[in-house]
Amino acid sequence: MATDLIDNAPSGAAAPREFDLESISVLSDDDIHRVMTIPELIAVIRSVDYPFAGKERLEFFDRDTLQRVVCLVRRWTCNRLGKLSL
């Protein structure tokens, strides 16, 4: 899964991939805490209609806060899909 998170763009800058409910629900703790880039964490948060005040300021959040919000979004997504959360 870790290699799926990296987009090998020819320009050298990896573009954040797009996330849907299913792809968010299967993110592992390792993906969230060690593999994903800050732009990918932000993309996850912005890709869902999760009730989070502050989406317009995500670029100013530290990595730890973004990771915590993505874990909340993953749990919320699993709940929406009727899956057991991790």
Chimera marker file (.cmm) of the C-alpha trace (Angstrom):
<marker_set name="trace">
<marker id="1" x="0.000" y="0.000" z="0.000" r="1" g="1" b="0" radius="0.5"/>
<marker id="2" x="2.825" y="2.403" z="0.814" r="1" g="1" b="0" radius="0.5"/>
<marker id="3" x="4.029" y="2.523" z="-2.786" r="1" g="1" b="0" radius="0.5"/>
<marker id="4" x="0.487" y="3.363" z="-3.940" r="1" g="1" b="0" radius="0.5"/>
<marker id="5" x="0.654" y="6.680" z="-2.091" r="1" g="1" b="0" radius="0.5"/>
<marker id="6" x="3.517" y="8.106" z="-4.123" r="1" g="1" b="0" radius="0.5"/>
<marker id="7" x="2.958" y="9.635" z="-7.541" r="1" g="1" b="0" radius="0.5"/>
<marker id="8" x="6.164" y="9.560" z="-9.559" r="1" g="1" b="0" radius="0.5"/>
<marker id="9" x="5.577" y="12.752" z="-11.494" r="1" g="1" b="0" radius="0.5"/>
<marker id="10" x="8.289" y="13.569" z="-14.053" r="1" g="1" b="0" radius="0.5"/>
<marker id="11" x="8.736" y="17.065" z="-12.598" r="1" g="1" b="0" radius="0.5"/>
<marker id="12" x="10.083" y="15.507" z="-9.397" r="1" g="1" b="0" radius="0.5"/>
<marker id="13" x="7.247" y="16.936" z="-7.311" r="1" g="1" b="0" radius="0.5"/>
<marker id="14" x="4.748" y="14.323" z="-6.204" r="1" g="1" b="0" radius="0.5"/>
<marker id="15" x="1.152" y="15.433" z="-6.642" r="1" g="1" b="0" radius="0.5"/>
<marker id="16" x="-1.193" y="14.311" z="-3.889" r="1" g="1" b="0" radius="0.5"/>
<marker id="17" x="-3.404" y="11.482" z="-5.051" r="1" g="1" b="0" radius="0.5"/>
<marker id="18" x="-7.169" y="11.697" z="-4.912" r="1" g="1" b="0" radius="0.5"/>
<marker id="19" x="-8.980" y="9.903" z="-2.108" r="1" g="1" b="0" radius="0.5"/>
<marker id="20" x="-12.451" y="8.411" z="-1.934" r="1" g="1" b="0" radius="0.5"/>
<marker id="21" x="-14.224" y="6.865" z="1.052" r="1" g="1" b="0" radius="0.5"/>
<marker id="22" x="-12.953" y="3.356" z="0.280" r="1" g="1" b="0" radius="0.5"/>
<marker id="23" x="-9.299" y="4.391" z="-0.107" r="1" g="1" b="0" radius="0.5"/>
<marker id="24" x="-9.459" y="6.395" z="3.128" r="1" g="1" b="0" radius="0.5"/>
<marker id="25" x="-11.049" y="3.525" z="5.044" r="1" g="1" b="0" radius="0.5"/>
<marker id="26" x="-8.141" y="1.185" z="4.237" r="1" g="1" b="0" radius="0.5"/>
<marker id="27" x="-5.319" y="3.570" z="5.211" r="1" g="1" b="0" radius="0.5"/>
<marker id="28" x="-3.093" y="1.969" z="7.800" r="1" g="1" b="0" radius="0.5"/>
<marker id="29" x="-1.550" y="3.704" z="10.792" r="1" g="1" b="0" radius="0.5"/>
<marker id="30" x="1.818" y="3.263" z="9.089" r="1" g="1" b="0" radius="0.5"/>
<marker id="31" x="0.522" y="5.015" z="5.956" r="1" g="1" b="0" radius="0.5"/>
<marker id="32" x="-0.812" y="7.935" z="7.971" r="1" g="1" b="0" radius="0.5"/>
<marker id="33" x="2.103" y="8.345" z="10.367" r="1" g="1" b="0" radius="0.5"/>
<marker id="34" x="5.120" y="7.400" z="8.266" r="1" g="1" b="0" radius="0.5"/>
<marker id="35" x="4.385" y="7.260" z="4.547" r="1" g="1" b="0" radius="0.5"/>
<marker id="36" x="1.965" y="10.027" z="3.616" r="1" g="1" b="0" radius="0.5"/>
<marker id="37" x="3.210" y="13.504" z="2.838" r="1" g="1" b="0" radius="0.5"/>
<marker id="38" x="1.652" y="16.618" z="4.332" r="1" g="1" b="0" radius="0.5"/>
<marker id="39" x="-0.095" y="17.441" z="1.010" r="1" g="1" b="0" radius="0.5"/>
<marker id="40" x="-1.573" y="13.915" z="0.992" r="1" g="1" b="0" radius="0.5"/>
<marker id="41" x="-2.821" y="14.289" z="4.574" r="1" g="1" b="0" radius="0.5"/>
<marker id="42" x="-4.456" y="17.577" z="3.606" r="1" g="1" b="0" radius="0.5"/>
<marker id="43" x="-5.966" y="15.971" z="0.481" r="1" g="1" b="0" radius="0.5"/>
<marker id="44" x="-7.586" y="13.258" z="2.621" r="1" g="1" b="0" radius="0.5"/>
<marker id="45" x="-9.166" y="15.817" z="4.946" r="1" g="1" b="0" radius="0.5"/>
<marker id="46" x="-10.440" y="17.952" z="2.075" r="1" g="1" b="0" radius="0.5"/>
<marker id="47" x="-11.755" y="15.004" z="0.060" r="1" g="1" b="0" radius="0.5"/>
<marker id="48" x="-14.640" y="14.252" z="2.423" r="1" g="1" b="0" radius="0.5"/>
<marker id="49" x="-17.529" y="16.181" z="3.875" r="1" g="1" b="0" radius="0.5"/>
<marker id="50" x="-16.207" y="15.657" z="7.400" r="1" g="1" b="0" radius="0.5"/>
<marker id="51" x="-17.437" y="18.338" z="9.826" r="1" g="1" b="0" radius="0.5"/>
<marker id="52" x="-14.096" y="19.936" z="10.616" r="1" g="1" b="0" radius="0.5"/>
<marker id="53" x="-13.793" y="23.677" z="11.165" r="1" g="1" b="0" radius="0.5"/>
<marker id="54" x="-10.459" y="24.800" z="9.799" r="1" g="1" b="0" radius="0.5"/>
<marker id="55" x="-10.210" y="23.193" z="6.372" r="1" g="1" b="0" radius="0.5"/>
<marker id="56" x="-9.188" y="26.545" z="4.910" r="1" g="1" b="0" radius="0.5"/>
<marker id="57" x="-6.130" y="26.701" z="7.227" r="1" g="1" b="0" radius="0.5"/>
<marker id="58" x="-4.816" y="23.132" z="6.939" r="1" g="1" b="0" radius="0.5"/>
<marker id="59" x="-1.519" y="24.248" z="5.396" r="1" g="1" b="0" radius="0.5"/>
<marker id="60" x="-0.674" y="25.947" z="8.690" r="1" g="1" b="0" radius="0.5"/>
<marker id="61" x="-1.291" y="22.862" z="10.845" r="1" g="1" b="0" radius="0.5"/>
<marker id="62" x="1.625" y="20.800" z="12.102" r="1" g="1" b="0" radius="0.5"/>
<marker id="63" x="2.080" y="17.226" z="10.884" r="1" g="1" b="0" radius="0.5"/>
<marker id="64" x="0.937" y="15.681" z="14.179" r="1" g="1" b="0" radius="0.5"/>
<marker id="65" x="-2.375" y="17.546" z="14.080" r="1" g="1" b="0" radius="0.5"/>
<marker id="66" x="-2.960" y="16.592" z="10.437" r="1" g="1" b="0" radius="0.5"/>
<marker id="67" x="-2.260" y="12.940" z="11.241" r="1" g="1" b="0" radius="0.5"/>
<marker id="68" x="-4.740" y="13.010" z="14.116" r="1" g="1" b="0" radius="0.5"/>
<marker id="69" x="-7.431" y="14.551" z="11.925" r="1" g="1" b="0" radius="0.5"/>
<marker id="70" x="-6.806" y="11.954" z="9.192" r="1" g="1" b="0" radius="0.5"/>
<marker id="71" x="-7.216" y="9.202" z="11.803" r="1" g="1" b="0" radius="0.5"/>
<marker id="72" x="-10.551" y="10.766" z="12.792" r="1" g="1" b="0" radius="0.5"/>
<marker id="73" x="-11.569" y="11.006" z="9.136" r="1" g="1" b="0" radius="0.5"/>
<marker id="74" x="-10.600" y="7.348" z="8.629" r="1" g="1" b="0" radius="0.5"/>
<marker id="75" x="-12.760" y="6.309" z="11.604" r="1" g="1" b="0" radius="0.5"/>
<marker id="76" x="-15.660" y="8.464" z="10.352" r="1" g="1" b="0" radius="0.5"/>
<marker id="77" x="-15.277" y="6.958" z="6.858" r="1" g="1" b="0" radius="0.5"/>
<marker id="78" x="-15.278" y="3.402" z="8.188" r="1" g="1" b="0" radius="0.5"/>
<marker id="79" x="-18.436" y="4.218" z="10.130" r="1" g="1" b="0" radius="0.5"/>
<marker id="80" x="-20.099" y="5.630" z="6.999" r="1" g="1" b="0" radius="0.5"/>
<marker id="81" x="-19.186" y="2.507" z="5.032" r="1" g="1" b="0" radius="0.5"/>
<marker id="82" x="-20.297" y="0.181" z="7.827" r="1" g="1" b="0" radius="0.5"/>
<marker id="83" x="-16.794" y="-1.201" z="8.365" r="1" g="1" b="0" radius="0.5"/>
<marker id="84" x="-15.112" y="-1.914" z="11.637" r="1" g="1" b="0" radius="0.5"/>
<marker id="85" x="-12.664" y="0.896" z="12.350" r="1" g="1" b="0" radius="0.5"/>
<marker id="86" x="-9.007" y="0.176" z="12.853" r="1" g="1" b="0" radius="0.5"/>
<link id1="1" id2="2" r="1" g="1" b="0" radius="0.2"/>
<link id1="2" id2="3" r="1" g="1" b="0" radius="0.2"/>
<link id1="3" id2="4" r="1" g="1" b="0" radius="0.2"/>
<link id1="4" id2="5" r="1" g="1" b="0" radius="0.2"/>
<link id1="5" id2="6" r="1" g="1" b="0" radius="0.2"/>
<link id1="6" id2="7" r="1" g="1" b="0" radius="0.2"/>
<link id1="7" id2="8" r="1" g="1" b="0" radius="0.2"/>
<link id1="8" id2="9" r="1" g="1" b="0" radius="0.2"/>
<link id1="9" id2="10" r="1" g="1" b="0" radius="0.2"/>
<link id1="10" id2="11" r="1" g="1" b="0" radius="0.2"/>
<link id1="11" id2="12" r="1" g="1" b="0" radius="0.2"/>
<link id1="12" id2="13" r="1" g="1" b="0" radius="0.2"/>
<link id1="13" id2="14" r="1" g="1" b="0" radius="0.2"/>
<link id1="14" id2="15" r="1" g="1" b="0" radius="0.2"/>
<link id1="15" id2="16" r="1" g="1" b="0" radius="0.2"/>
<link id1="16" id2="17" r="1" g="1" b="0" radius="0.2"/>
<link id1="17" id2="18" r="1" g="1" b="0" radius="0.2"/>
<link id1="18" id2="19" r="1" g="1" b="0" radius="0.2"/>
<link id1="19" id2="20" r="1" g="1" b="0" radius="0.2"/>
<link id1="20" id2="21" r="1" g="1" b="0" radius="0.2"/>
<link id1="21" id2="22" r="1" g="1" b="0" radius="0.2"/>
<link id1="22" id2="23" r="1" g="1" b="0" radius="0.2"/>
<link id1="23" id2="24" r="1" g="1" b="0" radius="0.2"/>
<link id1="24" id2="25" r="1" g="1" b="0" radius="0.2"/>
<link id1="25" id2="26" r="1" g="1" b="0" radius="0.2"/>
<link id1="26" id2="27" r="1" g="1" b="0" radius="0.2"/>
<link id1="27" id2="28" r="1" g="1" b="0" radius="0.2"/>
<link id1="28" id2="29" r="1" g="1" b="0" radius="0.2"/>
<link id1="29" id2="30" r="1" g="1" b="0" radius="0.2"/>
<link id1="30" id2="31" r="1" g="1" b="0" radius="0.2"/>
<link id1="31" id2="32" r="1" g="1" b="0" radius="0.2"/>
<link id1="32" id2="33" r="1" g="1" b="0" radius="0.2"/>
<link id1="33" id2="34" r="1" g="1" b="0" radius="0.2"/>
<link id1="34" id2="35" r="1" g="1" b="0" radius="0.2"/>
<link id1="35" id2="36" r="1" g="1" b="0" radius="0.2"/>
<link id1="36" id2="37" r="1" g="1" b="0" radius="0.2"/>
<link id1="37" id2="38" r="1" g="1" b="0" radius="0.2"/>
<link id1="38" id2="39" r="1" g="1" b="0" radius="0.2"/>
<link id1="39" id2="40" r="1" g="1" b="0" radius="0.2"/>
<link id1="40" id2="41" r="1" g="1" b="0" radius="0.2"/>
<link id1="41" id2="42" r="1" g="1" b="0" radius="0.2"/>
<link id1="42" id2="43" r="1" g="1" b="0" radius="0.2"/>
<link id1="43" id2="44" r="1" g="1" b="0" radius="0.2"/>
<link id1="44" id2="45" r="1" g="1" b="0" radius="0.2"/>
<link id1="45" id2="46" r="1" g="1" b="0" radius="0.2"/>
<link id1="46" id2="47" r="1" g="1" b="0" radius="0.2"/>
<link id1="47" id2="48" r="1" g="1" b="0" radius="0.2"/>
<link id1="48" id2="49" r="1" g="1" b="0" radius="0.2"/>
<link id1="49" id2="50" r="1" g="1" b="0" radius="0.2"/>
<link id1="50" id2="51" r="1" g="1" b="0" radius="0.2"/>
<link id1="51" id2="52" r="1" g="1" b="0" radius="0.2"/>
<link id1="52" id2="53" r="1" g="1" b="0" radius="0.2"/>
<link id1="53" id2="54" r="1" g="1" b="0" radius="0.2"/>
<link id1="54" id2="55" r="1" g="1" b="0" radius="0.2"/>
<link id1="55" id2="56" r="1" g="1" b="0" radius="0.2"/>
<link id1="56" id2="57" r="1" g="1" b="0" radius="0.2"/>
<link id1="57" id2="58" r="1" g="1" b="0" radius="0.2"/>
<link id1="58" id2="59" r="1" g="1" b="0" radius="0.2"/>
<link id1="59" id2="60" r="1" g="1" b="0" radius="0.2"/>
<link id1="60" id2="61" r="1" g="1" b="0" radius="0.2"/>
<link id1="61" id2="62" r="1" g="1" b="0" radius="0.2"/>
<link id1="62" id2="63" r="1" g="1" b="0" radius="0.2"/>
<link id1="63" id2="64" r="1" g="1" b="0" radius="0.2"/>
<link id1="64" id2="65" r="1" g="1" b="0" radius="0.2"/>
<link id1="65" id2="66" r="1" g="1" b="0" radius="0.2"/>
<link id1="66" id2="67" r="1" g="1" b="0" radius="0.2"/>
<link id1="67" id2="68" r="1" g="1" b="0" radius="0.2"/>
<link id1="68" id2="69" r="1" g="1" b="0" radius="0.2"/>
<link id1="69" id2="70" r="1" g="1" b="0" radius="0.2"/>
<link id1="70" id2="71" r="1" g="1" b="0" radius="0.2"/>
<link id1="71" id2="72" r="1" g="1" b="0" radius="0.2"/>
<link id1="72" id2="73" r="1" g="1" b="0" radius="0.2"/>
<link id1="73" id2="74" r="1" g="1" b="0" radius="0.2"/>
<link id1="74" id2="75" r="1" g="1" b="0" radius="0.2"/>
<link id1="75" id2="76" r="1" g="1" b="0" radius="0.2"/>
<link id1="76" id2="77" r="1" g="1" b="0" radius="0.2"/>
<link id1="77" id2="78" r="1" g="1" b="0" radius="0.2"/>
<link id1="78" id2="79" r="1" g="1" b="0" radius="0.2"/>
<link id1="79" id2="80" r="1" g="1" b="0" radius="0.2"/>
<link id1="80" id2="81" r="1" g="1" b="0" radius="0.2"/>
<link id1="81" id2="82" r="1" g="1" b="0" radius="0.2"/>
<link id1="82" id2="83" r="1" g="1" b="0" radius="0.2"/>
<link id1="83" id2="84" r="1" g="1" b="0" radius="0.2"/>
<link id1="84" id2="85" r="1" g="1" b="0" radius="0.2"/>
<link id1="85" id2="86" r="1" g="1" b="0" radius="0.2"/>
</marker_set>
